């Protein structure tokens, strides 16, 4: 048990370090090849913050622990709203949806519907993984029209300096990939061992332990953004990460190997996923575009209740 816990926590720590190195080195390499900061931010950085979920998901599926993958993705999405956005609102109660409310939330709702429709069959086949991934590609291609404010910001931004790419940058990039793979392997192996020892399902351990661990980049990013008053970064980080997790992570994992979905997730995790998305509507689709500290505390409380229900169901 102690060794399994050490493997899980150590693996998550290595994955987070790998994700940090991936973003830092990949940004330098991408800028060195002449890509704009807007493109780098929308692709490299967005992928980097979700790299922990992706690598853990791939490792779990290749091991045959599909429940860890599904639990991690669904738990991360629920945690992004309840934990990440809740913390951001408690720290800075002026989190605004003014720019993103008209498009990002409906896109996230559509991603929820597509993912749950695919998962309802009890297994995400390779072609269904392709459908999810195609949805992400469509969102990415249409993003200038869906999120025109990003395009306007890019137009007025200064041309980025083009840094020189050194062998050290390439070595850091390669080391980041190795760290992600190794950390994901350790985290999944340890998590499965903990689940077996405690008698919990793989979905439960994925939702409670792995999801919280792999969501730390989003937690740190949003909390720092809220402290600095850059509140829209906190909001867009949550929405963008959830869209990428549901369509990108599950799409890639589904293409690699068909993923079995435990029917039990439709009793707790799936309703919680829908509720967490619907909870954004009062802030995003009405004139009340602020989240107060009370709202943030409520989101945190609901997330805590969800964790208790998830553990109870998986016991």
C-alpha positions as CSV (number, residue, x, y, z in Angstrom):
1,X,0.0,0.0,0.0
2,X,2.7,2.5,1.0
3,X,4.7,1.6,-2.1
4,X,1.6,2.1,-4.3
5,X,0.9,5.5,-2.8
6,X,4.6,6.5,-3.3
7,X,4.4,5.4,-6.9
8,X,1.1,7.3,-7.5
9,X,2.3,10.6,-5.9
10,X,5.8,10.3,-7.3
11,X,4.4,9.5,-10.8
12,X,2.0,12.5,-10.7
13,X,4.9,14.7,-9.6
14,X,7.1,13.5,-12.5
15,X,4.2,14.0,-15.0
16,X,3.7,17.6,-13.7
17,X,7.4,18.3,-14.1
18,X,7.3,16.8,-17.6
19,X,4.4,19.0,-18.5
20,X,6.2,22.1,-17.3
21,X,9.3,21.2,-19.2
22,X,7.2,20.4,-22.3
23,X,5.6,23.8,-22.3
24,X,8.8,25.7,-21.6
25,X,10.9,23.9,-24.2
26,X,8.2,23.5,-26.9
27,X,7.3,27.2,-26.7
28,X,11.0,28.1,-27.4
29,X,11.2,25.6,-30.2
30,X,7.9,26.8,-31.8
31,X,8.9,30.5,-31.6
32,X,12.3,29.6,-33.0
33,X,10.5,28.2,-36.1
34,X,8.7,31.5,-36.5
35,X,5.2,30.7,-35.1
36,X,3.3,33.6,-33.5
37,X,2.7,33.7,-29.8
38,X,-1.0,33.5,-30.4
39,X,-0.6,30.3,-32.3
40,X,1.8,28.9,-29.7
41,X,-0.6,29.8,-26.9
42,X,-3.6,28.2,-28.6
43,X,-1.7,25.0,-29.4
44,X,1.5,24.3,-27.5
45,X,0.5,25.8,-24.2
46,X,-3.1,24.4,-24.4
47,X,-1.7,20.9,-25.1
48,X,0.9,21.2,-22.4
49,X,-1.5,21.9,-19.6
50,X,-3.6,18.8,-20.7
51,X,-0.5,16.6,-21.4
52,X,-0.8,15.0,-17.9
53,X,-4.4,13.8,-18.6
54,X,-3.3,12.6,-22.1
55,X,-0.2,10.6,-21.0
56,X,-1.9,9.1,-18.0
57,X,-4.9,8.1,-20.2
58,X,-2.7,6.5,-22.8
59,X,-0.7,4.6,-20.2
60,X,-3.9,3.4,-18.5
61,X,-5.5,2.2,-21.7
62,X,-2.4,0.4,-22.8
63,X,-2.3,-1.3,-19.4
64,X,-5.9,-2.3,-19.7
65,X,-7.1,0.0,-16.9
66,X,-9.8,1.9,-18.9
67,X,-11.6,3.0,-15.8
68,X,-8.6,5.1,-14.7
69,X,-8.7,6.9,-18.1
70,X,-12.4,7.6,-18.0
71,X,-12.3,8.6,-14.3
72,X,-9.4,10.9,-14.8
73,X,-11.0,12.8,-17.8
74,X,-14.4,13.1,-16.2
75,X,-13.0,14.0,-12.8
76,X,-10.6,16.6,-14.3
77,X,-13.5,18.3,-16.1
78,X,-15.7,18.3,-13.0
79,X,-12.7,19.5,-10.9
80,X,-11.9,22.3,-13.3
81,X,-15.3,23.9,-12.6
82,X,-15.8,23.0,-9.0
83,X,-12.2,23.2,-7.7
84,X,-10.3,25.4,-10.1
85,X,-13.0,28.0,-10.9
86,X,-14.3,27.8,-7.3
87,X,-10.8,28.7,-5.9
88,X,-10.4,31.4,-8.5
89,X,-13.7,33.0,-7.5
90,X,-13.0,32.8,-3.8
91,X,-9.6,34.5,-4.4
92,X,-10.9,37.1,-6.9
93,X,-14.8,37.4,-6.9
94,X,-14.8,39.3,-10.2
95,X,-14.3,36.5,-12.6
96,X,-16.0,37.6,-15.8
97,X,-17.5,35.8,-18.7
98,X,-18.0,38.9,-20.8
99,X,-15.9,37.8,-23.8
100,X,-16.4,34.0,-23.7
101,X,-20.0,33.6,-22.6
102,X,-21.5,33.8,-26.1
103,X,-19.5,31.0,-27.6
104,X,-17.2,29.0,-25.3
105,X,-19.8,27.7,-22.9
106,X,-22.1,26.4,-25.8
107,X,-19.1,24.8,-27.4
108,X,-18.3,23.1,-24.1
109,X,-21.9,21.9,-23.7
110,X,-21.7,20.5,-27.2
111,X,-18.5,18.7,-26.3
112,X,-20.3,17.2,-23.2
113,X,-23.2,16.0,-25.4
114,X,-20.9,14.4,-28.0
115,X,-18.7,12.7,-25.4
116,X,-21.6,11.3,-23.4
117,X,-23.4,10.1,-26.6
118,X,-20.3,8.2,-27.6
119,X,-19.7,6.8,-24.1
120,X,-23.4,5.7,-23.7
121,X,-22.7,2.6,-25.7
122,X,-20.4,1.3,-23.0
123,X,-17.3,1.4,-25.2
124,X,-15.5,4.1,-27.2
125,X,-14.5,2.4,-30.4
126,X,-11.6,3.6,-32.5
127,X,-14.0,5.3,-35.0
128,X,-15.8,7.0,-32.2
129,X,-12.5,8.3,-30.9
130,X,-11.9,9.6,-34.4
131,X,-15.3,11.4,-34.2
132,X,-14.3,13.1,-30.9
133,X,-10.9,14.1,-32.3
134,X,-12.6,15.5,-35.4
135,X,-14.7,17.6,-33.1
136,X,-11.6,19.1,-31.5
137,X,-10.1,19.8,-35.0
138,X,-13.3,21.5,-36.0
139,X,-13.3,23.7,-32.9
140,X,-9.6,24.5,-33.5
141,X,-10.2,25.4,-37.2
142,X,-13.3,27.5,-36.4
143,X,-11.8,29.1,-33.3
144,X,-11.2,32.5,-35.1
145,X,-14.9,32.7,-35.7
146,X,-16.0,31.1,-32.5
147,X,-13.7,33.2,-30.4
148,X,-13.1,36.4,-32.4
149,X,-11.7,38.3,-29.4
150,X,-8.6,36.1,-29.6
151,X,-8.1,37.0,-33.2
152,X,-8.4,40.7,-32.4
153,X,-5.9,40.4,-29.6
154,X,-3.5,38.6,-31.9
155,X,-3.8,41.4,-34.5
156,X,-2.7,44.1,-32.1
157,X,0.1,42.1,-30.4
158,X,3.6,42.8,-31.2
159,X,5.6,40.5,-33.5
160,X,7.4,37.9,-31.3
161,X,11.1,37.8,-31.1
162,X,12.5,34.7,-32.8
163,X,14.8,33.0,-30.3
164,X,17.5,30.7,-31.4
165,X,16.9,27.0,-30.8
166,X,19.8,25.2,-29.1
167,X,20.6,21.5,-28.5
168,X,19.7,22.2,-24.9
169,X,16.1,23.1,-25.9
170,X,15.8,19.9,-27.9
171,X,17.2,17.8,-25.1
172,X,14.7,19.4,-22.7
173,X,11.9,18.7,-25.1
174,X,13.0,15.0,-25.3
175,X,13.4,14.8,-21.5
176,X,9.9,16.2,-21.0
177,X,8.4,13.5,-23.2
178,X,10.3,10.8,-21.3
179,X,9.3,12.2,-18.0
180,X,5.6,12.3,-19.0
181,X,5.7,8.7,-20.2
182,X,7.6,7.4,-17.1
183,X,5.5,9.4,-14.7
184,X,2.3,8.3,-16.2
185,X,3.3,4.7,-16.0
186,X,4.2,5.0,-12.3
187,X,1.0,6.9,-11.5
188,X,-1.2,4.4,-13.2
189,X,0.5,1.4,-11.7
190,X,0.4,2.9,-8.2
191,X,-3.2,4.0,-8.5
192,X,-4.4,0.6,-9.6
193,X,-2.5,-0.9,-6.7
194,X,-4.2,1.5,-4.3
195,X,-7.6,0.8,-5.8
196,X,-7.1,-2.9,-5.3
197,X,-5.9,-2.6,-1.7
198,X,-8.8,-0.3,-0.7
199,X,-11.4,-2.1,-2.7
200,X,-12.2,0.9,-4.9
201,X,-13.0,0.8,-8.5
202,X,-10.5,2.2,-11.1
203,X,-13.0,4.9,-12.0
204,X,-13.1,6.1,-8.4
205,X,-9.4,6.2,-8.0
206,X,-9.1,8.0,-11.3
207,X,-11.7,10.6,-10.3
208,X,-10.4,11.2,-6.8
209,X,-6.6,10.8,-6.9
210,X,-5.4,10.9,-10.5
211,X,-7.8,13.6,-11.7
212,X,-6.9,16.0,-8.8
213,X,-3.2,15.4,-9.5
214,X,-3.3,15.9,-13.2
215,X,-5.5,19.0,-12.8
216,X,-2.8,20.8,-10.8
217,X,-1.5,22.7,-13.8
218,X,-5.0,24.2,-14.3
219,X,-5.3,24.9,-10.6
220,X,-2.0,26.7,-10.4
221,X,-2.6,28.6,-13.7
222,X,-6.1,29.8,-12.6
223,X,-5.2,30.7,-9.1
224,X,-2.2,32.7,-10.2
225,X,-4.3,34.4,-12.8
226,X,-7.0,35.2,-10.2
227,X,-4.4,36.6,-7.8
228,X,-3.0,38.9,-10.5
229,X,-6.5,40.0,-11.6
230,X,-6.2,38.3,-15.0
231,X,-9.6,36.7,-14.4
232,X,-10.4,35.9,-18.0
233,X,-7.4,33.7,-18.2
234,X,-8.7,31.7,-15.3
235,X,-12.1,31.3,-17.0
236,X,-10.7,30.5,-20.5
237,X,-8.2,28.0,-19.0
238,X,-11.1,26.0,-17.4
239,X,-13.3,26.1,-20.5
240,X,-10.5,25.3,-22.9
241,X,-9.1,22.5,-20.8
242,X,-12.5,20.8,-20.5
243,X,-13.1,21.0,-24.3
244,X,-9.6,19.5,-24.9
245,X,-10.0,16.7,-22.3
246,X,-13.4,15.5,-23.6
247,X,-12.6,15.7,-27.3
248,X,-8.8,15.6,-27.5
249,X,-7.7,13.3,-24.8
250,X,-10.6,10.8,-25.1
251,X,-10.3,11.1,-28.9
252,X,-6.6,10.2,-29.0
253,X,-7.1,7.4,-26.4
254,X,-10.0,6.0,-28.3
255,X,-8.0,5.9,-31.5
256,X,-5.1,4.1,-29.7
257,X,-7.4,1.4,-28.3
258,X,-11.1,1.1,-27.8
259,X,-12.0,2.3,-24.2
260,X,-14.5,0.4,-22.1
261,X,-16.8,2.7,-20.1
262,X,-18.1,1.5,-16.8
263,X,-22.0,1.9,-16.9
264,X,-21.8,3.0,-13.3
265,X,-20.4,6.4,-14.3
266,X,-23.8,7.4,-15.6
267,X,-25.1,7.2,-12.0
268,X,-22.6,9.8,-10.5
269,X,-19.8,11.0,-12.7
270,X,-21.9,11.7,-15.9
271,X,-24.6,13.7,-14.0
272,X,-21.9,15.6,-12.2
273,X,-20.2,16.4,-15.5
274,X,-23.5,17.8,-16.9
275,X,-24.3,19.7,-13.7
276,X,-20.9,21.2,-13.6
277,X,-21.3,22.5,-17.1
278,X,-24.9,23.7,-16.6
279,X,-23.6,25.5,-13.5
280,X,-21.8,27.9,-15.8
281,X,-25.0,29.0,-17.6
282,X,-26.2,31.5,-14.9
283,X,-22.9,33.3,-15.2
284,X,-22.3,32.9,-18.9
285,X,-25.7,33.3,-20.6
286,X,-27.3,36.0,-18.5
287,X,-26.5,39.6,-17.5
288,X,-25.0,38.2,-14.2
289,X,-21.5,37.7,-15.6
290,X,-19.8,37.7,-12.2
291,X,-19.0,34.9,-9.8
292,X,-19.0,36.0,-6.2
293,X,-17.0,34.5,-3.3
294,X,-20.3,32.8,-2.2
295,X,-20.6,31.3,-5.7
296,X,-17.0,30.1,-5.5
297,X,-17.6,28.5,-2.0
298,X,-20.8,26.8,-3.4
299,X,-18.8,25.3,-6.3
300,X,-16.1,24.0,-3.9
301,X,-18.8,22.5,-1.7
302,X,-20.5,20.8,-4.6
303,X,-17.2,19.4,-5.7
304,X,-16.5,18.0,-2.2
305,X,-19.9,16.4,-2.2
306,X,-19.2,14.9,-5.6
307,X,-15.9,13.3,-4.4
308,X,-17.7,11.7,-1.5
309,X,-20.4,10.3,-3.8
310,X,-17.7,9.1,-6.2
311,X,-15.8,7.2,-3.5
312,X,-19.1,5.8,-2.1
313,X,-20.1,4.5,-5.5
314,X,-16.7,3.0,-6.2
315,X,-16.3,1.3,-2.8
